[in-house]
């Protein structure tokens, strides 16, 4: 989902010595990734009121404003730093455009279940060991993607978040640990437990469906 790190590091080095074109390239090469992230994380109902492109532009403007400070003290990889700015903008959008007064601020903080990301959902379904998933069966693939997404939506926020970061944002356990304030082994363990719960939930759903048919 995010651009390769090495070219980013090269552009950061050029930006550090005052190369304005490097700054522009740096922002441009992350624009599409930011758009994917914001489209995935911003509540669909809010997207009817807020243009994703406007949020992307706000993030890039803010990143450009704070870039010198970041370069002076790059406490995390650039794409994670951008991701944090984007997350803050998403939280702001959720607070300004409350979907429901009954939803708490914590529930508004970007925890939106990925929808329509069939490729990632299909890969996750394969990881969960669904033997009926075949590359040639497009209809079945879409069905499995929808089942995975529906099951993720039933997980608690911690499980949902870490699965989303791993399989939809394509972050590593090390990167997730940095974001969540965990060690890499702790992030890996949390992920494995979340996958175990997701698999159990899907198996229970299949069993219930089978009993209903029977």
N, C-alpha and C positions, 0 to 999 in steps of 0.2 A: 504493500500500500504506500509506503514511504520511499522516497528516492534513496539511492545508494549513498552510504555515508562518506566514502572517500571523496567524490566530487564536491560534496557539501563542505568537507573540511578544507579543501583547496580554495573554494570560494570564500569561506570564512577568513582564511589566511590573507587573501587578496583584499577583502573588505577591511581587515584590520589595519592595512597600510593606506587606506583611503581610496580604494578603487570603487567608485560609485557604480560602475557597470556590473561589478561582481555582486554588489548588494542587490541590484535589480534581478540578476540571474538567480540569485539565491532565493529570492521571494517567488519568482516565477516558477521555479522548478518544484516548489512545494504547494503551488496554488491548487492543482487538481487533487492532491492528497487531502488538503484541508477541506476542499469541497466534499469529497467522499465522507470524511469524518463528520462534518457538520450535518450533511444530509442524513447520515445514519443516526446521529445522536440527537438531533433536534426533533422534538415531538411533531408528528405529521400535521396535527391540528394547528400548531404554531406556524408551521411552514406555509399555511394558507394566508398568514398575516405578515410573515417576515420572509423576505427573499434570501435564500441561502447565499447567493452571490454577494449580497450586501454584508452579510456576516463575515464571509471570507475576506472581503475588502477591509472590514474593520479590524480583523485579526492581523492582516498584513501591515496595515497602517500602524497599529500598536507595536507590532514586532519591529518594524523599521525604526520607530521612535525609541525603542528600548535596546536596539541591537548593540550599540556601543557598550552599554553596561554588560550585556551578555558576553560579548567578546572579551571584555576585561576579566570576567569571572564565569566561564562556561561550566556551570555546576552540573549540567546534564547534557546529553546529546541534543543537537539543535532541533531535531524533529520532535523530541519530547518537550522541549521548551515551547515550541510553537503549539503543540497539542495542549499544553497547560493554558496558554493564552486563549485558545479556541474554547476550551472547557469553561473558562471564566465567562466568555461571551455567550456561550450556550446557557449557562446558569442565569445570566442577566436577562436573556430573552425569555426564559421560563418564568422568571419572577415578574417580568413586566406584563407578560401575557398568560396569566394563570388560566389553565384549561379548566380547573375546577377549584373552588374555594376549599373543598374538602381535602385537597392534596397538600401535603406539607412541603416546605421548602426543600427538605432533604430528598423527598421523592421527585422534586423538580430538577435535580442536579444532573441532568444529562443521561439518566439511566433509561434509555429508550431501546426497546428490543429491536434488533435488526430485522428488517422486512425486505423481501425481494432481492436479497443477496444470494441468489440460488447457488452460484459456484461455491462460495464458502460454506453454505449450509449443506450442500451435497458432499463436500469433502468431510465435513464433520459427521454426517450420517455414515459415511464409509468408515471413519475412524471408530464409530460406535459399533461397527460390526454388523450392519444390516446386510445380510446375504442376498436379499432380493433386489438390491440396487445394481442395475446394469447400465453401462454407458449408452447403450442403444435406446433405452427406454426413456425418452424425453418426458413423457407424461408422468412416469413413475418418479423420475428425478425431481420434478417440480412438487409432486406429492410429498416426497420424503423431505424436501427442503422446507415445505410448509409445516410438516410434523416436527422437525427439529426446532424451527422458530417458535412454534406454539409451546413446545416443551420448555425451551429456554425461558419463555415468559412466565412460567410457573415456578421457576427457581427463585430463591431469595436473592436480594440485591448483590451480595458478595459473590455468589456463584455465577450469577448472570453477568456481572461486570468482568470477571476474570476470563470467562469463556468468550465474551465479546472482544476483549482485548487480544486474546490469543488467536482466535479464528476469523475475526472480522477486521480487526485493525492490524493483524499479523505482527504483533509485538512479541519479543522473546521473553522468557522468564526473567532474565536479567533486567530488561527494560520495565517489565511489570513490577518487579521488586523495587526498582527505583521510584516508580510512580506511587506505589502503595506504602513505601517505607518498610519493605520487607527484604530479607536476604534472598538471594536467588533460590537456594534450596527451599525456603519457606514459601516463596511464590510458586515454585514447582509443586510442592505438596498441596497447596490450596487449589491449584489448577486440577491436579489428579483427583482430589476429593470432589470437586465440582463436576468433573466428567463422570465420575462414578455415580453421583446422584442423578445427573442427566440421563445416563444410560438406564438406571433403575426406573426412572420416571417413564421413559419411553417404553420399556419392557412391560411395565404395569399397564400402560395405556393400550398396548397391543393385546395383552391378556384380557383386559376388560372388553375390548372391541371383539375379540374372538368369542368371549362368553356371550356377548349380546347377539352375535350372529347365530351362535349355537342355540 
